[in-house]
Structures are given as C-alpha cells and as structure tokens.
Amino acid sequence: MGQHGLVRRPASVMRWEGGIKSDWQFVVGNLLILSSLAAGVVLLITAGIGTDSVDLESVVAGVACIIASQVLAATIVLSANKVVIDGDYIAWQPRLHRRALRKYRWHQIKDVQLYNAKGWIWGWGFRYNPKIGWGHIVKSGPAIRIIKNNGRSFVITVVDAQTAVETAQNYLAGKTN
C-alpha cells in the first residue's frame, strides 16, 4: 500500500516490541522544568518591567531560567524509549515522539549484539562513547548494539535485550545482500 500505508504480514513473521522507562528521570525532569520556569517568571516579575527602573540582571536571569526549562525538556523525552524489530527494520522511538526517530533497515545493518550499558560511567540520556558510538541510555544494564555496514553503531537500552538481539539476529541471518 505504499511507504506510509498499512503492511500486512503473515502471523508466522516474528516481531519484537519492547523498551524501557525511568520514572525517576521523568519526575526529576518535570520538577526541574517547573522550578526553573517558575524562577524565571518570578525574576521577570520582580525586575520591574514597565516601571522607570528596570533591573537588567533580573531580566537576563529570568530569560535564562525560562530557556533552561525548555532545554530540560530533553530529560523528559529521553527518559523512556520504544524499540520495534520486524521484517523491515529496527526502529527506535523516544518518549513523547509519535513516530520512530531512527529506523535501521536490514540492508544497512552488519550485526546486532548484546551490550552491557554502563550508565553510571557515561551518564544517562543521549550519549556518545568514542569506542562504541552513540546511544540512548536510560538505565545501566543490557542493551541492543546495532552495528551498521559503515562501522558506526548505536546502543539502545531495553528491558528484554537478549530476546531482542536473538530476534534481530534471526532477521540478519535471512537477509540477502
């Protein structure tokens, strides 16, 4: 039916869906956003805008806090993910995104491996490790490492990484170059 249409597959085709979420990142992120937004509004109100004496430092600090609250929204977006592995691709979708942010088609993938993500060393969120490449690390522990044909890789933490890797390797074994 086309690229954006519904694709119907036989029931025998395997499909894996999973993901992971971190509630504490979601809560802390929301608290940081609300507190920096409130601080920015208070600073702007107390700066005396509309009067004869405007405190420029308070205006700058208020605007900076409001901008920081918007930047902190990434904490919310990166506090969960969803991964879909099926006959067409491996797709990665962070929280609050309606569509997959990245799709790796099978002809682009060289290998899929089980990887132990160490969030406590490299941090959580969207991270770069010079030895491994980019990754979306929500929690420490098992993850999927997708190695593309060009040598670049992407790591995604999921709950049942072992099953996801086995499903992906089954698809890779059947692909034709």
ABEGO torsion letter per residue (X at the ends): XEAABBBBBBAABBBBBBEBBBAAAAAAAAAAAAAAAAAAAAAAAAAGBGBABBBAAAAAAAAAAAAAAAAAAAAAAAABBBBBBBAABBBBBBBGBABBABBBBAAABABBBBBBBBAAAAEBEBBBBAAAEBBBBABBEBBBBBBBAAGBBBBBBBABAAAAAAAAAAAAAABBX
